[in-house]
Amino acid sequence: MTRLISNDAEAVAFLTELISIPSFSGQERGAVERFIGEMEMYGAAAEVDGAGNGVAAFGEGPHQLLLLGHIDTVPGIIPVRREGSLLYGRGAVDAKGPLAAMAMAAAQLGARPGWQIVVVGAVEEEAASSRGARYLLERYQPRYCIIGEPSTWSRITLGYKGRLLIDYTLEQPIGHTAGRESGGCEQAAAFWQNLLEYCRAYNHGLDVRFAMLDPSLRRMNSSDDGLTERVEMRIGMRLPPHAPLHELLAQLDIWRGEAELRTHGEEQAYIADKRTPLCAAFLAAIRTAGGQPAFVFKTGTSDMNVVGPLWNCPIAAYGPGDSALDHTPREHIDLREYLRSIEVIKAVLSRLTSAASPA
């Protein structure tokens, strides 16, 4: 039997239940099944697809509007609790809050003539593999796409920087600390310093972070067995549009010396067009709800980097929550903002699916 959403309490309960189920990347099944079960109760045709994504479709028709969120989170258990209007828990902001907001908006709106509205809780977005989003690439060709990521309820995200991960591994015989040869840790530190200097030179004169090369030293370990020493580093690079990637890779090869390098997780930066019916619908909906809309560009990545270039449709990212809380031990969402974002998304969906001739 189809259940209608009658009040805000049900939307809050859905989000609370969703973040109460741990769903670290690669371990999303429990949360996906809960998502599917809830969507079926609201009348969606719901399933777990071949990648493990939760997929819920409302209505049928030649035009497709896809709401793509992700249901996985980074590791770390944050006890789920309420403090006034604040709801704490891993994924409350990144990105079960935006996913739940999209799902509730679609459920409240229901089927629309001539349209299929599809809500996806994708897996492995946080794992740098984007396995769930990549599975969708050849299976959908939406008219419009909304990416569920936190931007606060009154802002629309139009762009994300690219990414490159660099794994550095150096093994060499141990030398005496009084000797002339550089130790493994010193060589690794020199590699990192060379990269920092390269990025500082590239960024000189730039005052917008979205245009800069951003390096981050994510992990560094050293060990030895008395004969051989080993140093490992993982470095993350946030890449601006038109990043000099070939030049950077050539420099990395020079700086590495005897170390081995593995690059992976590469994504190109992506910027969406703001002159689309989708963005116009968001601007109108936010203003109607009493907000002052703004466009933002994020220094991280999202599944927009994956699907945007191939689907080539009007696309934007939207969702409640402060992205400064992503991945932190104090992750929480203001439920008033969450509920307001549902109204915004619902208004956007209504406007786009009411057009006599979709763009």
N, C-alpha and C positions, 0 to 999 in steps of 0.2 A: 504494500500500500504506500502510495506517495505521501510524504509528509511535507507540509508547507512550513516555511520559516515564519513564525508569528511574531517574534520579538528579538531584541538585541541579545537577550540572555542565551539564546540558542547559538548565535554566532560566536559569542564569547566562550561558550562551552565547547564548541567544536575546536577552536584554536587551543584552548587549554588542554583538551585531550590529545591533540596532535603533538604539542610540544612535550607532553608527558611521556611520549613513547620515544626512547632514544633511536636515532636513525643516522648514525655516523656513516660516512661514505662507504658503500659496500655492504652496509647492514641496515638497509632501509625497509625491508619487507614488512615488518610489523606496522610501521607508520603508513606504508602504502596500502595495506589491507584495511586499515582504519579509514583512510581517505576514501577508498573505493566503497566501503560499506556505507559511509555517510552520504556519499554522492548518489548511490542507488536509492537511499531513503528519500532523496529529493527528486527522484524521477529521472536521473541520468542513466544512460547506457554506459556502464563503467566496467573496466577491465584492467588487469595487469598485462602490459604488453611484453614483447620479447626481450626488451632490455631491463624489465623490472619497473618501468615507469607506471605510475597510477594515471589512468586516462579516463576522463568522464566527459561524455558528449551529451549536450542538450539540443534536441531538435535535429531535423534533417533538412538538407537543401543544397543547392549548387554553390552557395557562398559559405566560406569557412572563416571563422574568427578564432584564432588560437591564443589561449592564455597560458603561457609557459612559465611555471615556477619551478623551484627545486625543493625536494623534500628531504634531502640529505643535509647534514650539518658537519661542522668541524668537531673533533673530539672534545670531551669535557662535560661532565654532568653538573648542571646548575639546578638545584632543587626548585621545583615549580611552586611559586607562591604568589599571592596577591598582596600588594601594599597600596591600598586605596585603588586608584585607577591603573596602577602599574602592574603588569604581569611579567614575572621573571621566569626564565627558563631558556635552555639552549635551543636556538632556532626561533625564538620569539620575534627577532628582527630579521635574521638571515637564515632562511627566508621563509619560514612557515607562516609568519604574519602576513606577508604579501600573498603567499599561496592561498591561505585561508580566506583572505579578503576577496581574491578573484573568484574562488569557488563559491563563496556565499553570495557574491553579486550575481554570478551566473545562475545560481539556484533560485534566487529571489526573482530574477527576471524571467526565467523559464524559457521554453522554446519560442523561437521567433520565425515567422513564415519566411521560407526561402533561405534560412541560415542554419548552419550547424555551429554551435559555440562549444569549443573543446577546451577543457581545463586539464593541464598536465602537471603532475607532481614528478619532476624528473629526478633521476638518480645520478650520483657521482659528479655533480657540478663542482663540489668542493675538492674533488680528488685530482683536479687538473686534467682529467680525461674527458669530462663532459659526455660520458657514455650515453646517458639518457637523451640528451639533445641531439647527438649525432645519429642516434637510431631513428629520430623523427625526420631527418633531412629529406629522404626520398619517399617518405610515407605521407607527407602533408605538403600542400602548397596553399597556405592561407591567404586570404584577401588582406587581413590585418593580423598583426601579432603584438601582444603585450607581454613583456618580460616582467615577471614578479620579483622585483628587488626593492629594497628600502630606499626611499628618496624623501621621506616625510610626505604627508598627505597632499601638500600643495605644490610639490615639485615634480617635474618630468625629466627623466634622464635620457639624454640623446646620444651619449657616447661613452665608450670605455676604452681605456688604453689596452695595448697588447701585452703579451707576456712571453718570457723565455726563462726556462729553468736550466741552470748549469750545475752539473755534478763534477766536482774536482776530486781526483784521487791520486795521491802520490805515495809510492812505496820505494824505500831505498835502504841500503845498509846503514846501520847506526854508526855515526862517527863520534869521536871524542868531543866533548863540549868545548875543550880548549883548542880544537883543531881549526883549520881555515875553511873547511867546507860548511856551507849553510845547512842547518838542520831542516827537517821537513816542515816544521811549524813556521820557520822563518821564510821558507820559499812560498808556502801557502799565503802567509801574510803579505809578501811582496806581490803575489798575484792579485790579491784583493785590493791592495793599494794602487796598483796599476789601473785596475778597473775603475776605482774611485776617481783617480785623476783624469781618466779618459772622459768619464761622465761629467765631471766638473767643467772640463774644457768644452764639451758639447753644449752644456746648459748655460754657459756664460752669456749674459745678456738677455736670457729668457726670464720672464716674470710670471709666466703661467705654467703651473705644474703639469698640466695636461700635455704640454709640449716638451717636457723634459724626459731625459733618460733617468729612471729611478732604480738604483741597485739596492738590494738588501741581502745581508748575510744571514741566512735563515738557520744554518746549522754548521758547527765545526767540531770535529772529534779527532783526537790523536791517540795513538797506542803504539806499543812495541812489545816484542817478545824477547828482548835482549840482544837480538841480532838484526832485526829489521824493524824500521819504524814506518808507520802508516798514518797519513793525514787525509781526512775527508772533509769536504765542504759542500754545502748546497747554497747556491746563490740564486736569488730571484731577480729578474729584470722586468720592470714595467716599461713598455715600449710606446712611445708617442706615434702618431701617424707619420709615415714616411721615415721611420727610424732607419739609420744606416746599418742595417743588420749584417750585410755581407762584410762591410768594413770592420764591424765589431767582432764578428767571428774570426776574421783574419788576425786581428789583434790578440784575441784570446789564444789562438794557436801559437803565436809568438811568445806570449807571456807564460804559457804553461810549462815550458822547459821539458822535463822528463815526466811530468804528471799526465794522467789520462783525463780527458774531458768527455762528458756526455751531455748533450743538449737535448731537451725535450720540453713538452708542454707548450709548444710555440703557438701563439695566437696573434693575429694581426689586430691592430687597433681598428675600431669601427665607429663611425659617426653616422647617425640617422638623419634624414631630412626632416626639418621641423615644419615644412610647408605641405602638410598632408591632412586629409580629413581626420585621421587619428589624433594628431596633435591638436587640431582645432576643436575636436570633441573634448579632449582633456582640458584645454584652456577654458572652454565654456562651462564645463562641469565644476571645475575648481572655483571659478568666479561665482557661480550660482550658489555654491556651498559656503561662500563668504571668504574665500581665500584669495591671495595674490599669487597667481601661478608664476613659476620661473623654470627655465631650462637649466640643467646642470650636466656636467661632464665628469665622469668618475675616473679615478686613477687606478682602480682595480679592473678586473675582467668579469664577465658574466656570460651566460649562454647567448646573449646577443652577438658576441664575437663569433659564435659558431654558426647560428642560423641566419643572421642578418645578411651576410654576403650572398648566400645561396638562395634564400627565399626572395630577396629583393622586393619586399612588399613594405608598405608603411609599418614602422616598428618603433616602439618606445618602451622604456622600462619605467615601472611605477609600483609603488607600494608604501605602506605605512612603516614607520620606524626610523630611528636615527642610525645611519650607517656607521657612525663613529663607535657604536656599541657592538658592531660585528665582531665575532670571534673572541670577545672579552668575557671575563668572569662576571661582569655586571650586566650582561645582556638582558634587556627588558623592553617592553613595548607599552605605550600608553593606550589603553583600551578605547579611550575617547577618540584618539586618532585612528585606530583600527576601524571603528565603526563608521567614522566619517569617510574613510577611504572606500569602504564598501559602497556607500552612496555615490561617491564620485565614479567608481568603476561601473556601477549599474547604469548611471546616466550616460557614460561613454558608450556602453554596449547598446543601450536603447537608441541613442542617436545614430550610431553606425548601422544598426540593423533596421532602422526605419527608413533609410534612404531608398527611394524608388529604383535608383540605378546605382548600385555600389561602385565606388571608384576603383 
